[in-house]
Amino acid sequence: MSDELEPIPMLLFCPKCNTQHIDAPEILDCRWPDCGGGCGADEDGPMCMAEAHSWENPPHRSHLCHECGTIWRPADVATVGVAEIATQGKADNWQAPAALMRAATGGQR
């Protein structure tokens, strides 16, 4: 995807559980059984790959919900889940941060 445009910032919500999806670099848990968290705890055997321990958030189309495990593709172009978008239109009657706060508190402010 190196020839493509930058990912489009979007408010993304899991289609299964409605959890907001915000993309960011992450440190991942190692899945190698002998790793012990330090990459290569088993000196006599193969070591896990160090790059498996982090994800730098490259441009991507499919997103993984960390709440329920659903993987979905919101568009046919690269997108990035953001906490809020930078603009608002004159006719917009829904603001993401306020609506998310009401949802998180059960409608209470």
N, CA, C and O of each residue as an XYZ file, in Angstrom:
436
protein
N       0.801     -1.184      0.000
C       0.000      0.000      0.000
C       0.851      1.258      0.000
O       0.331      2.341      0.268
N       2.102      1.156     -0.282
C       2.983      2.311     -0.222
C       2.650      3.360     -1.273
O       2.993      4.529     -1.095
N       1.989      2.974     -2.369
C       1.622      3.928     -3.417
C       0.287      4.617     -3.134
O      -0.136      5.477     -3.906
N      -0.375      4.252     -2.046
C      -1.688      4.798     -1.754
C      -1.591      6.062     -0.914
O      -0.533      6.393     -0.378
N      -2.708      6.758     -0.811
C      -2.803      7.950      0.008
C      -2.709      7.600      1.487
O      -2.795      6.436      1.877
N      -2.530      8.632      2.295
C      -2.529      8.442      3.744
C      -3.881      7.864      4.177
O      -4.889      8.109      3.515
N      -3.918      7.104      5.271
C      -5.192      6.571      5.758
C      -6.170      7.699      6.086
O      -5.761      8.779      6.512
N      -7.440      7.447      5.889
C      -8.478      8.427      6.176
C      -8.854      8.330      7.654
O      -9.259      7.262      8.113
N      -8.727      9.435      8.414
C      -9.151      9.398      9.823
C     -10.673      9.238      9.903
O     -11.418      9.966      9.248
N     -11.118      8.284     10.709
C     -12.549      8.009     10.819
C     -12.906      7.655     12.250
O     -12.080      7.122     12.991
N     -14.133      7.950     12.633
C     -14.686      7.421     13.872
C     -15.120      6.002     13.550
O     -16.035      5.798     12.752
N     -14.474      5.022     14.163
C     -14.768      3.618     13.881
C     -15.337      2.949     15.121
O     -14.839      3.130     16.233
N     -16.386      2.174     14.906
C     -17.009      1.422     15.985
C     -17.178     -0.014     15.521
O     -17.593     -0.258     14.388
N     -16.862     -0.960     16.385
C     -16.998     -2.375     16.040
C     -18.441     -2.664     15.648
O     -19.362     -2.290     16.374
N     -18.654     -3.328     14.507
C     -20.019     -3.626     14.078
C     -20.705     -4.680     14.951
O     -21.924     -4.837     14.884
N     -19.934     -5.400     15.765
C     -20.536     -6.438     16.605
C     -20.861     -5.931     18.012
O     -21.968     -6.148     18.505
N     -19.900     -5.252     18.667
C     -20.110     -4.852     20.063
C     -20.181     -3.338     20.272
O     -20.396     -2.874     21.392
N     -19.999     -2.572     19.200
C     -20.086     -1.106     19.223
C     -18.979     -0.417     20.008
O     -19.104      0.769     20.313
N     -17.910     -1.109     20.344
C     -16.786     -0.475     21.027
C     -16.058      0.432     20.045
O     -15.811      0.044     18.904
N     -15.711      1.651     20.489
C     -14.968      2.540     19.608
C     -13.572      1.979     19.385
O     -12.928      1.494     20.315
N     -13.111      2.050     18.135
C     -11.799      1.529     17.747
C     -10.880      2.712     17.456
O     -11.123      3.483     16.528
N      -9.818      2.849     18.259
C      -8.841      3.912     18.060
C      -7.501      3.252     17.763
O      -6.981      2.495     18.582
N      -6.946      3.541     16.594
C      -5.673      2.946     16.197
C      -4.511      3.687     16.843
O      -4.509      4.915     16.934
N      -3.525      2.916     17.290
C      -2.301      3.473     17.857
C      -1.254      2.363     17.869
O      -1.610      1.185     17.883
N       0.019      2.717     17.863
C       1.047      1.689     18.012
C       0.833      0.927     19.321
O       0.370      1.507     20.303
N       1.167     -0.365     19.342
C       0.953     -1.176     20.530
C       2.096     -2.135     20.763
O       2.830     -2.499     19.843
N       2.230     -2.532     22.006
C       3.119     -3.627     22.376
C       2.222     -4.852     22.522
O       1.244     -4.820     23.269
N       2.547     -5.917     21.823
C       1.727     -7.120     21.828
C       2.323     -8.181     22.735
O       3.529     -8.197     22.981
N       1.477     -9.058     23.224
C       1.956    -10.197     23.999
C       2.568    -11.210     23.052
O       2.020    -11.479     21.983
N       3.699    -11.770     23.439
C       4.352    -12.785     22.619
C       3.553    -14.081     22.668
O       3.081    -14.483     23.731
N       3.403    -14.724     21.537
C       2.656    -15.975     21.467
C       3.588    -17.199     21.441
O       3.113    -18.331     21.350
N       4.898    -16.980     21.518
C       5.839    -18.101     21.523
C       5.829    -18.736     22.908
O       6.081    -18.039     23.890
N       5.545    -20.041     23.025
C       5.362    -20.656     24.338
C       6.597    -20.578     25.239
O       6.448    -20.538     26.460
N       7.799    -20.555     24.686
C       9.002    -20.558     25.509
C       9.588    -19.171     25.730
O      10.681    -19.051     26.283
N       8.903    -18.144     25.319
C       9.485    -16.810     25.359
C       9.663    -16.294     26.773
O      10.743    -15.815     27.118
N       8.648    -16.380     27.584
C       8.729    -15.839     28.928
C       8.680    -14.321     28.958
O       8.952    -13.719     29.996
N       8.342    -13.696     27.849
C       8.208    -12.253     27.798
C       9.469    -11.520     27.409
O       9.422    -10.312     27.176
N      10.595    -12.206     27.330
C      11.833    -11.516     27.023
C      12.401    -11.851     25.659
O      13.559    -11.531     25.391
N      11.646    -12.469     24.803
C      12.111    -12.872     23.482
C      13.357    -13.743     23.572
O      14.477    -13.235     23.625
N      13.164    -15.006     23.589
C      14.301    -15.913     23.556
C      14.678    -16.459     24.913
O      15.856    -16.701     25.175
N      13.706    -16.657     25.777
C      13.998    -17.223     27.093
C      14.568    -18.637     26.962
O      15.306    -19.093     27.835
N      14.228    -19.328     25.877
C      14.754    -20.664     25.629
C      15.994    -20.527     24.753
O      15.883    -20.449     23.529
N      17.169    -20.498     25.365
C      18.415    -20.240     24.630
C      18.801    -21.379     23.694
O      19.513    -21.151     22.716
N      18.346    -22.606     23.972
C      18.723    -23.749     23.147
C      17.806    -23.942     21.943
O      18.171    -24.648     21.003
N      16.637    -23.335     21.952
C      15.686    -23.545     20.871
C      15.479    -22.277     20.068
O      16.154    -21.273     20.294
N      14.551    -22.322     19.138
C      14.284    -21.126     18.343
C      13.694    -20.029     19.223
O      13.016    -20.299     20.214
N      13.962    -18.814     18.845
C      13.438    -17.673     19.593
C      12.293    -17.046     18.809
O      12.233    -17.141     17.583
N      11.403    -16.415     19.529
C      10.330    -15.706     18.841
C      10.927    -14.498     18.131
O      12.048    -14.084     18.426
N      10.187    -13.950     17.215
C      10.682    -12.816     16.446
C      10.374    -11.524     17.195
O       9.229    -11.291     17.580
N      11.372    -10.691     17.403
C      11.208     -9.470     18.184
C      10.124     -8.566     17.613
O       9.412     -7.908     18.371
N       9.985     -8.522     16.296
C       8.971     -7.644     15.707
C       7.554     -8.098     16.029
O       6.603     -7.339     15.842
N       7.402     -9.339     16.514
C       6.077     -9.812     16.902
C       5.607     -9.153     18.197
O       4.443     -9.294     18.574
N       6.487     -8.444     18.873
C       6.139     -7.827     20.154
C       5.583     -6.416     20.009
O       5.128     -5.835     20.993
N       5.611     -5.859     18.814
C       5.044     -4.517     18.657
C       4.363     -4.393     17.307
O       4.649     -5.143     16.374
N       3.468     -3.444     17.223
C       2.753     -3.145     15.984
C       2.779     -1.641     15.845
O       2.307     -0.932     16.733
N       3.315     -1.143     14.759
C       3.550      0.291     14.585
C       2.397      1.041     13.944
O       2.538      2.223     13.629
N       1.258      0.388     13.741
C       0.080      1.014     13.154
C       0.311      1.488     11.720
O       0.083      2.659     11.417
N       0.761      0.592     10.831
C       0.918      0.987      9.430
C      -0.457      1.181      8.787
O      -1.461      0.733      9.342
N      -0.521      1.846      7.619
C      -1.814      1.985      6.940
C      -2.458      0.614      6.743
O      -1.794     -0.335      6.326
N      -3.765      0.515      7.047
C      -4.456     -0.773      6.939
C      -5.941     -0.553      6.663
O      -6.492      0.519      6.911
N      -6.565     -1.605      6.144
C      -7.984     -1.546      5.790
C      -8.856     -2.304      6.774
O      -9.972     -1.878      7.073
N      -8.359     -3.423      7.280
C      -9.134     -4.220      8.235
C      -8.713     -3.858      9.654
O      -7.545     -3.572      9.916
N      -9.680     -3.874     10.560
C      -9.444     -3.481     11.941
C      -9.877     -4.598     12.881
O     -10.869     -5.281     12.626
N      -9.126     -4.785     13.981
C      -9.407     -5.799     14.988
C      -9.983     -5.125     16.222
O      -9.371     -4.212     16.775
N     -11.154     -5.568     16.656
C     -11.745     -5.064     17.891
C     -11.051     -5.762     19.058
O     -11.057     -6.989     19.150
N     -10.460     -4.974     19.940
C      -9.767     -5.553     21.095
C     -10.742     -5.993     22.182
O     -10.345     -6.649     23.145
N     -11.998     -5.641     22.034
C     -13.017     -6.032     23.013
C     -13.583     -7.416     22.705
O     -13.657     -8.263     23.595
N     -13.990     -7.659     21.433
C     -14.671     -8.919     21.107
C     -13.946     -9.766     20.050
O     -14.349    -10.900     19.792
N     -12.879     -9.227     19.435
C     -12.112    -10.004     18.469
C     -12.616     -9.936     17.031
O     -12.034    -10.570     16.151
N     -13.671     -9.191     16.774
C     -14.195     -9.061     15.416
C     -13.187     -8.323     14.540
O     -12.584     -7.341     14.972
N     -13.007     -8.795     13.317
C     -12.177     -8.106     12.328
C     -13.112     -7.655     11.221
O     -13.856     -8.462     10.663
N     -13.076     -6.367     10.901
C     -13.958     -5.827      9.874
C     -13.231     -4.787      9.039
O     -12.203     -4.244      9.441
N     -13.792     -4.526      7.871
C     -13.234     -3.552      6.934
C     -14.281     -2.477      6.684
O     -15.269     -2.734      5.996
N     -14.086     -1.261      7.235
C     -15.084     -0.210      7.079
C     -15.088      0.460      5.708
O     -16.061      1.126      5.354
N     -14.012      0.296      4.930
C     -13.928      0.937      3.612
C     -12.939      0.167      2.747
O     -12.187     -0.669      3.247
N     -12.944      0.449      1.461
C     -12.011     -0.193      0.540
C     -10.698      0.574      0.415
O      -9.900      0.314     -0.485
N     -10.486      1.509      1.313
C      -9.233      2.268      1.373
C      -8.714      2.194      2.805
O      -9.454      1.824      3.717
N      -7.461      2.543      3.002
C      -6.883      2.529      4.343
C      -7.567      3.573      5.218
O      -7.774      4.712      4.799
N      -7.912      3.174      6.431
C      -8.533      4.077      7.396
C      -7.776      3.983      8.710
O      -7.066      3.009      8.961
N      -7.932      4.992      9.538
C      -7.331      4.970     10.869
C      -8.404      5.423     11.850
O      -9.001      6.488     11.688
N      -8.639      4.602     12.869
C      -9.629      4.945     13.882
C      -9.079      6.032     14.796
O      -7.992      5.885     15.354
N      -9.823      7.116     14.950
C      -9.399      8.239     15.786
C     -10.436      8.487     16.877
O     -11.590      8.077     16.749
N     -10.022      9.156     17.946
C     -10.926      9.463     19.051
C     -11.961     10.496     18.649
O     -13.106     10.444     19.099
N     -11.561     11.435     17.803
C     -12.492     12.437     17.303
C     -11.976     12.968     15.979
O     -10.778     12.904     15.701
N     -12.876     13.491     15.165
C     -12.467     14.074     13.899
C     -12.269     15.571     14.080
O     -12.761     16.158     15.044
N     -11.554     16.178     13.161
C     -11.119     17.563     13.328
C     -12.154     18.599     12.903
O     -12.018     19.772     13.253
N     -13.170     18.207     12.170
C     -14.112     19.201     11.654
C     -15.537     18.853     12.047
O     -15.838     17.735     12.464
N     -16.402     19.845     11.902
C     -17.831     19.645     12.128
C     -18.572     20.505     11.125
O     -18.202     21.658     10.906
N     -19.607     19.965     10.515
C     -20.404     20.712      9.550
C     -21.495     21.530     10.219
O     -21.878     21.259     11.357
N     -21.992     22.528      9.510
C     -23.047     23.397     10.047
C     -24.308     22.614     10.410
O     -24.964     22.923     11.404
N     -24.648     21.607      9.613
C     -25.879     20.852      9.842
C     -25.691     19.660     10.784
O     -26.670     18.999     11.129
N     -24.457     19.372     11.207
C     -24.221     18.229     12.092
C     -24.957     18.424     13.414
O     -24.908     19.501     14.007
N     -25.632     17.383     13.867
C     -26.318     17.465     15.152
C     -25.863     16.376     16.115
O     -26.551     16.077     17.090
N     -24.701     15.781     15.842
C     -24.112     14.758     16.702
C     -22.634     15.044     16.819
O     -21.936     15.119     15.808
N     -22.148     15.205     18.022
C     -20.728     15.414     18.249
C     -20.189     14.191     18.959
O     -20.687     13.822     20.023
N     -19.187     13.561     18.393
C     -18.687     12.293     18.901
C     -18.281     12.328     20.368
O     -18.784     11.505     21.133
N     -17.403     13.227     20.812
C     -16.979     13.157     22.219
C     -18.150     13.271     23.203
O     -18.199     12.529     24.184
N     -19.084     14.180     22.958
C     -20.221     14.339     23.864
C     -21.117     13.101     23.832
O     -21.568     12.632     24.876
N     -21.374     12.570     22.628
C     -22.231     11.392     22.500
C     -21.573     10.176     23.141
O     -22.254      9.371     23.776
N     -20.272     10.031     22.988
C     -19.566      8.902     23.589
C     -19.563      9.018     25.103
O     -19.699      8.011     25.799
N     -19.410     10.221     25.622
C     -19.434     10.417     27.072
C     -20.803     10.052     27.626
O     -20.894      9.396     28.664
N     -21.883     10.473     26.939
C     -23.230     10.116     27.397
C     -23.427      8.605     27.358
O     -24.030      8.035     28.268
N     -22.921      7.948     26.308
C     -23.069      6.490     26.204
C     -22.291      5.788     27.306
O     -22.763      4.803     27.875
N     -21.097      6.295     27.608
C     -20.255      5.660     28.627
C     -20.837      5.827     30.029
O     -20.609      4.984     30.897
N     -21.581      6.900     30.257
C     -22.137      7.159     31.597
C     -23.612      6.809     31.672
O     -24.271      7.135     32.659
N     -24.139      6.158     30.659
C     -25.544      5.771     30.659
C     -26.482      6.963     30.551
O     -27.590      6.932     31.086
N     -26.042      8.018     29.859
C     -26.881      9.195     29.670
C     -26.689     10.245     30.738
O     -27.217     11.350     30.616
N     -25.934      9.921     31.800
C     -25.671     10.875     32.880
C     -24.487     11.741     32.517
O     -23.574     11.268     31.841
N     -24.468     12.971     32.934
C     -23.320     13.867     32.683
C     -22.537     14.066     33.933
O     -21.538     14.785     33.927
